[in-house]
Amino acid sequence: MESVVAALWNSLELGVLLFLIAVGLNIIFGVLNIINFAHGALYMLGAYAAFTLTGLLGLPFWIALIAGPLLVAVLAAVVERVMLHNIYDRPITDTLLLTFALLLIIDEAVKWVWGTGIHIVEPPEILAGTFSLLGTQQSVYSLFVLAVGIVVGGGLWLFFTRTLAGKVMRAAASDRKMSRLVGINVPLVFTAVFALGAGIAALGGVIAAPIRAISPGMGSNIIVESFIVVVIGGLGSFPGAFLGAIVLGAIHGFGSRFLPELNIVLPFIGMAVVLLLKPQGLMGRSAI
């Protein structure tokens, strides 16, 4: 029973962390209709921002939690205007190649600025303890991860369904030409969406910094997991991102504890099963 509880809690923690990364990827695809390979690099920049602000500058973790995503969002807005702005109407292979090139460029830039070593970030003292859960000891920080995931997920849902800005983004995703005709500044909307998705990815990086090793290449690793999440949940589906993340978290959480010898391939097996039974993903593709 204790093993099941521990596996379930680990599944939830990892699932929420994957959701924070994959939901930004899905938002960008749902509105801009591009598959952003550089998304993992933006997550990595969030983690390095947390290390720089807390470890090198000595600022509180809570400052990094706000400043890190904002800095990455601003950088992403500049990248979108300079590099991605003119390729939205070109074949999808062009955006794949360009964003993959961005991933490699950012990865090399990280090595040049921060080196190739591994860095760590200490969690805030208030989140450094443990608590008892049905006979198991779990970290308080994992509760914080779950809370952030719930707040972000609920906040995004309210933003896209209840605010004017969210409805404008949904309109631009549904019909770009009609949106222009009614006076919506579609290029500005696209820049805002890309910055929003990047900021959420960076938030995931800041959250992951105290529980994951920070090193070059971590963006390449997480982007594979993110794509598995969106394939399982449904490419372009906001609720699908959450469901896919929870499913993949469960695959990792229970697989690492009960089938450790197969844990590496289990996510790909799960993705293959979904593709065979429901190619559009568990939640299908929907407008955000």
Contacts in CASP RR format, 6 or more apart in sequence:
PFRMAT RR
TARGET T0000
AUTHOR 0000-0000-0000
METHOD contacts of the structure
MODEL  1
MESVVAALWNSLELGVLLFLIAVGLNIIFGVLNIINFAHGALYMLGAYAA
FTLTGLLGLPFWIALIAGPLLVAVLAAVVERVMLHNIYDRPITDTLLLTF
ALLLIIDEAVKWVWGTGIHIVEPPEILAGTFSLLGTQQSVYSLFVLAVGI
VVGGGLWLFFTRTLAGKVMRAAASDRKMSRLVGINVPLVFTAVFALGAGI
AALGGVIAAPIRAISPGMGSNIIVESFIVVVIGGLGSFPGAFLGAIVLGA
IHGFGSRFLPELNIVLPFIGMAVVLLLKPQGLMGRSAI
1 134 0 8 1.000
2 134 0 8 1.000
2 135 0 8 1.000
2 136 0 8 1.000
3 257 0 8 1.000
3 258 0 8 1.000
5 133 0 8 1.000
5 134 0 8 1.000
5 135 0 8 1.000
5 136 0 8 1.000
6 136 0 8 1.000
6 138 0 8 1.000
6 257 0 8 1.000
7 253 0 8 1.000
7 254 0 8 1.000
7 255 0 8 1.000
7 256 0 8 1.000
7 257 0 8 1.000
7 258 0 8 1.000
8 250 0 8 1.000
8 254 0 8 1.000
9 133 0 8 1.000
9 136 0 8 1.000
9 138 0 8 1.000
9 142 0 8 1.000
10 252 0 8 1.000
10 253 0 8 1.000
10 256 0 8 1.000
10 257 0 8 1.000
11 246 0 8 1.000
11 249 0 8 1.000
11 250 0 8 1.000
11 252 0 8 1.000
11 253 0 8 1.000
11 254 0 8 1.000
12 146 0 8 1.000
12 246 0 8 1.000
12 249 0 8 1.000
13 142 0 8 1.000
13 145 0 8 1.000
13 146 0 8 1.000
14 248 0 8 1.000
14 249 0 8 1.000
14 252 0 8 1.000
14 253 0 8 1.000
15 245 0 8 1.000
15 246 0 8 1.000
15 248 0 8 1.000
15 249 0 8 1.000
15 250 0 8 1.000
16 145 0 8 1.000
16 146 0 8 1.000
16 148 0 8 1.000
16 149 0 8 1.000
16 150 0 8 1.000
16 245 0 8 1.000
17 145 0 8 1.000
17 204 0 8 1.000
17 207 0 8 1.000
17 208 0 8 1.000
18 225 0 8 1.000
18 226 0 8 1.000
18 229 0 8 1.000
18 244 0 8 1.000
18 245 0 8 1.000
18 248 0 8 1.000
18 249 0 8 1.000
19 149 0 8 1.000
19 153 0 8 1.000
19 229 0 8 1.000
19 241 0 8 1.000
19 242 0 8 1.000
19 245 0 8 1.000
19 246 0 8 1.000
20 148 0 8 1.000
20 149 0 8 1.000
20 152 0 8 1.000
20 200 0 8 1.000
20 201 0 8 1.000
20 203 0 8 1.000
20 204 0 8 1.000
20 205 0 8 1.000
20 207 0 8 1.000
21 39 0 8 1.000
21 40 0 8 1.000
21 43 0 8 1.000
21 200 0 8 1.000
21 201 0 8 1.000
21 204 0 8 1.000
21 205 0 8 1.000
21 222 0 8 1.000
21 225 0 8 1.000
21 226 0 8 1.000
21 229 0 8 1.000
22 225 0 8 1.000
22 226 0 8 1.000
22 229 0 8 1.000
22 230 0 8 1.000
22 241 0 8 1.000
22 244 0 8 1.000
22 245 0 8 1.000
23 152 0 8 1.000
23 153 0 8 1.000
23 156 0 8 1.000
23 197 0 8 1.000
23 200 0 8 1.000
23 238 0 8 1.000
23 241 0 8 1.000
23 242 0 8 1.000
23 245 0 8 1.000
24 39 0 8 1.000
24 196 0 8 1.000
24 197 0 8 1.000
24 198 0 8 1.000
24 200 0 8 1.000
24 201 0 8 1.000
24 241 0 8 1.000
25 36 0 8 1.000
25 39 0 8 1.000
25 197 0 8 1.000
25 201 0 8 1.000
25 226 0 8 1.000
25 227 0 8 1.000
25 230 0 8 1.000
25 241 0 8 1.000
26 230 0 8 1.000
26 234 0 8 1.000
26 235 0 8 1.000
26 236 0 8 1.000
26 237 0 8 1.000
26 238 0 8 1.000
26 240 0 8 1.000
26 241 0 8 1.000
26 288 0 8 1.000
27 156 0 8 1.000
27 193 0 8 1.000
27 196 0 8 1.000
27 197 0 8 1.000
27 200 0 8 1.000
27 238 0 8 1.000
27 288 0 8 1.000
28 34 0 8 1.000
28 36 0 8 1.000
28 39 0 8 1.000
28 193 0 8 1.000
28 194 0 8 1.000
28 197 0 8 1.000
29 35 0 8 1.000
29 36 0 8 1.000
29 230 0 8 1.000
29 235 0 8 1.000
29 236 0 8 1.000
30 173 0 8 1.000
30 236 0 8 1.000
30 287 0 8 1.000
30 288 0 8 1.000
31 169 0 8 1.000
31 170 0 8 1.000
31 172 0 8 1.000
31 173 0 8 1.000
31 189 0 8 1.000
31 190 0 8 1.000
31 193 0 8 1.000
31 288 0 8 1.000
32 88 0 8 1.000
32 173 0 8 1.000
32 190 0 8 1.000
32 193 0 8 1.000
32 194 0 8 1.000
33 88 0 8 1.000
33 92 0 8 1.000
33 173 0 8 1.000
34 84 0 8 1.000
34 88 0 8 1.000
34 92 0 8 1.000
34 95 0 8 1.000
34 99 0 8 1.000
35 92 0 8 1.000
35 95 0 8 1.000
35 96 0 8 1.000
35 99 0 8 1.000
36 95 0 8 1.000
36 99 0 8 1.000
36 194 0 8 1.000
37 96 0 8 1.000
37 99 0 8 1.000
37 100 0 8 1.000
37 102 0 8 1.000
37 103 0 8 1.000
37 223 0 8 1.000
38 79 0 8 1.000
38 99 0 8 1.000
38 100 0 8 1.000
38 102 0 8 1.000
38 103 0 8 1.000
38 106 0 8 1.000
39 99 0 8 1.000
39 197 0 8 1.000
39 198 0 8 1.000
39 201 0 8 1.000
39 223 0 8 1.000
39 226 0 8 1.000
40 103 0 8 1.000
40 201 0 8 1.000
40 219 0 8 1.000
40 220 0 8 1.000
40 222 0 8 1.000
40 223 0 8 1.000
40 226 0 8 1.000
41 102 0 8 1.000
41 103 0 8 1.000
41 106 0 8 1.000
41 107 0 8 1.000
41 219 0 8 1.000
42 72 0 8 1.000
42 76 0 8 1.000
42 106 0 8 1.000
42 197 0 8 1.000
42 198 0 8 1.000
42 199 0 8 1.000
42 201 0 8 1.000
42 202 0 8 1.000
43 201 0 8 1.000
43 202 0 8 1.000
43 204 0 8 1.000
43 205 0 8 1.000
43 208 0 8 1.000
43 218 0 8 1.000
43 219 0 8 1.000
43 222 0 8 1.000
43 223 0 8 1.000
44 106 0 8 1.000
44 107 0 8 1.000
44 110 0 8 1.000
44 205 0 8 1.000
44 214 0 8 1.000
44 216 0 8 1.000
44 217 0 8 1.000
44 218 0 8 1.000
44 219 0 8 1.000
44 222 0 8 1.000
45 72 0 8 1.000
45 75 0 8 1.000
45 106 0 8 1.000
45 110 0 8 1.000
45 202 0 8 1.000
46 68 0 8 1.000
46 69 0 8 1.000
46 72 0 8 1.000
46 201 0 8 1.000
46 202 0 8 1.000
46 203 0 8 1.000
46 204 0 8 1.000
46 205 0 8 1.000
46 206 0 8 1.000
46 209 0 8 1.000
47 121 0 8 1.000
47 205 0 8 1.000
47 206 0 8 1.000
47 208 0 8 1.000
47 209 0 8 1.000
47 212 0 8 1.000
47 214 0 8 1.000
47 218 0 8 1.000
48 110 0 8 1.000
48 113 0 8 1.000
48 114 0 8 1.000
48 119 0 8 1.000
48 214 0 8 1.000
49 64 0 8 1.000
49 67 0 8 1.000
49 68 0 8 1.000
49 71 0 8 1.000
49 72 0 8 1.000
49 202 0 8 1.000
49 206 0 8 1.000
50 61 0 8 1.000
50 64 0 8 1.000
50 65 0 8 1.000
50 68 0 8 1.000
50 121 0 8 1.000
50 205 0 8 1.000
50 206 0 8 1.000
50 209 0 8 1.000
50 214 0 8 1.000
51 114 0 8 1.000
51 119 0 8 1.000
51 120 0 8 1.000
51 121 0 8 1.000
51 209 0 8 1.000
51 214 0 8 1.000
52 114 0 8 1.000
53 59 0 8 1.000
53 63 0 8 1.000
53 64 0 8 1.000
53 67 0 8 1.000
53 68 0 8 1.000
54 60 0 8 1.000
54 61 0 8 1.000
54 63 0 8 1.000
54 64 0 8 1.000
54 121 0 8 1.000
54 122 0 8 1.000
55 121 0 8 1.000
59 67 0 8 1.000
60 124 0 8 1.000
61 121 0 8 1.000
61 122 0 8 1.000
61 123 0 8 1.000
61 124 0 8 1.000
61 210 0 8 1.000
62 124 0 8 1.000
64 206 0 8 1.000
64 209 0 8 1.000
65 203 0 8 1.000
65 206 0 8 1.000
65 207 0 8 1.000
68 202 0 8 1.000
68 203 0 8 1.000
68 206 0 8 1.000
69 199 0 8 1.000
69 200 0 8 1.000
69 202 0 8 1.000
69 203 0 8 1.000
69 206 0 8 1.000
70 199 0 8 1.000
71 202 0 8 1.000
72 198 0 8 1.000
72 199 0 8 1.000
72 201 0 8 1.000
72 202 0 8 1.000
73 195 0 8 1.000
73 196 0 8 1.000
73 197 0 8 1.000
73 198 0 8 1.000
73 199 0 8 1.000
73 202 0 8 1.000
74 195 0 8 1.000
75 198 0 8 1.000
76 194 0 8 1.000
76 195 0 8 1.000
76 197 0 8 1.000
76 198 0 8 1.000
76 199 0 8 1.000
77 191 0 8 1.000
77 192 0 8 1.000
77 194 0 8 1.000
77 195 0 8 1.000
77 198 0 8 1.000
79 102 0 8 1.000
79 194 0 8 1.000
80 190 0 8 1.000
80 191 0 8 1.000
80 194 0 8 1.000
80 195 0 8 1.000
81 191 0 8 1.000
83 98 0 8 1.000
83 102 0 8 1.000
84 95 0 8 1.000
84 98 0 8 1.000
84 99 0 8 1.000
84 194 0 8 1.000
85 187 0 8 1.000
85 190 0 8 1.000
85 191 0 8 1.000
87 94 0 8 1.000
87 95 0 8 1.000
87 98 0 8 1.000
88 95 0 8 1.000
88 190 0 8 1.000
103 219 0 8 1.000
103 220 0 8 1.000
103 223 0 8 1.000
107 216 0 8 1.000
107 217 0 8 1.000
107 219 0 8 1.000
107 220 0 8 1.000
110 216 0 8 1.000
110 217 0 8 1.000
111 216 0 8 1.000
114 216 0 8 1.000
115 216 0 8 1.000
116 215 0 8 1.000
116 216 0 8 1.000
117 215 0 8 1.000
117 216 0 8 1.000
118 213 0 8 1.000
118 214 0 8 1.000
118 215 0 8 1.000
119 213 0 8 1.000
119 214 0 8 1.000
119 215 0 8 1.000
120 209 0 8 1.000
120 210 0 8 1.000
120 213 0 8 1.000
120 214 0 8 1.000
121 209 0 8 1.000
121 210 0 8 1.000
121 214 0 8 1.000
122 128 0 8 1.000
122 210 0 8 1.000
123 141 0 8 1.000
123 210 0 8 1.000
123 211 0 8 1.000
126 140 0 8 1.000
127 139 0 8 1.000
127 140 0 8 1.000
127 141 0 8 1.000
127 144 0 8 1.000
127 210 0 8 1.000
128 140 0 8 1.000
128 141 0 8 1.000
129 139 0 8 1.000
129 140 0 8 1.000
129 141 0 8 1.000
130 137 0 8 1.000
130 138 0 8 1.000
130 139 0 8 1.000
130 140 0 8 1.000
131 137 0 8 1.000
131 138 0 8 1.000
131 140 0 8 1.000
131 143 0 8 1.000
132 138 0 8 1.000
141 210 0 8 1.000
141 211 0 8 1.000
144 207 0 8 1.000
145 207 0 8 1.000
145 211 0 8 1.000
148 203 0 8 1.000
148 207 0 8 1.000
152 200 0 8 1.000
152 203 0 8 1.000
153 242 0 8 1.000
156 200 0 8 1.000
156 238 0 8 1.000
157 238 0 8 1.000
159 165 0 8 1.000
159 166 0 8 1.000
160 166 0 8 1.000
160 167 0 8 1.000
160 169 0 8 1.000
160 170 0 8 1.000
160 238 0 8 1.000
160 288 0 8 1.000
161 167 0 8 1.000
165 192 0 8 1.000
168 179 0 8 1.000
168 184 0 8 1.000
168 189 0 8 1.000
169 189 0 8 1.000
169 192 0 8 1.000
169 193 0 8 1.000
169 288 0 8 1.000
170 287 0 8 1.000
170 288 0 8 1.000
171 178 0 8 1.000
171 179 0 8 1.000
171 182 0 8 1.000
171 184 0 8 1.000
172 179 0 8 1.000
172 184 0 8 1.000
172 186 0 8 1.000
172 189 0 8 1.000
172 190 0 8 1.000
172 193 0 8 1.000
173 287 0 8 1.000
173 288 0 8 1.000
174 287 0 8 1.000
176 186 0 8 1.000
179 186 0 8 1.000
179 189 0 8 1.000
180 186 0 8 1.000
205 212 0 8 1.000
212 218 0 8 1.000
225 248 0 8 1.000
225 267 0 8 1.000
228 248 0 8 1.000
228 267 0 8 1.000
228 268 0 8 1.000
228 271 0 8 1.000
229 241 0 8 1.000
229 244 0 8 1.000
229 245 0 8 1.000
229 248 0 8 1.000
230 236 0 8 1.000
230 240 0 8 1.000
230 241 0 8 1.000
230 244 0 8 1.000
231 271 0 8 1.000
231 274 0 8 1.000
231 275 0 8 1.000
231 281 0 8 1.000
232 243 0 8 1.000
232 244 0 8 1.000
232 247 0 8 1.000
232 248 0 8 1.000
232 270 0 8 1.000
232 271 0 8 1.000
232 274 0 8 1.000
232 281 0 8 1.000
232 282 0 8 1.000
233 240 0 8 1.000
233 241 0 8 1.000
233 243 0 8 1.000
233 244 0 8 1.000
233 247 0 8 1.000
233 274 0 8 1.000
233 281 0 8 1.000
233 282 0 8 1.000
233 283 0 8 1.000
233 284 0 8 1.000
234 240 0 8 1.000
234 241 0 8 1.000
234 244 0 8 1.000
234 280 0 8 1.000
234 281 0 8 1.000
234 282 0 8 1.000
234 283 0 8 1.000
234 284 0 8 1.000
234 285 0 8 1.000
235 280 0 8 1.000
235 281 0 8 1.000
235 284 0 8 1.000
235 285 0 8 1.000
236 285 0 8 1.000
236 286 0 8 1.000
236 288 0 8 1.000
237 281 0 8 1.000
237 283 0 8 1.000
237 284 0 8 1.000
237 285 0 8 1.000
237 286 0 8 1.000
237 288 0 8 1.000
238 286 0 8 1.000
238 288 0 8 1.000
239 283 0 8 1.000
239 286 0 8 1.000
240 281 0 8 1.000
240 282 0 8 1.000
240 283 0 8 1.000
240 284 0 8 1.000
243 282 0 8 1.000
243 283 0 8 1.000
244 282 0 8 1.000
247 282 0 8 1.000
248 267 0 8 1.000
251 266 0 8 1.000
251 267 0 8 1.000
251 270 0 8 1.000
252 263 0 8 1.000
252 266 0 8 1.000
252 267 0 8 1.000
255 262 0 8 1.000
255 263 0 8 1.000
255 266 0 8 1.000
256 263 0 8 1.000
259 266 0 8 1.000
274 281 0 8 1.000
274 282 0 8 1.000
275 281 0 8 1.000
278 284 0 8 1.000
END
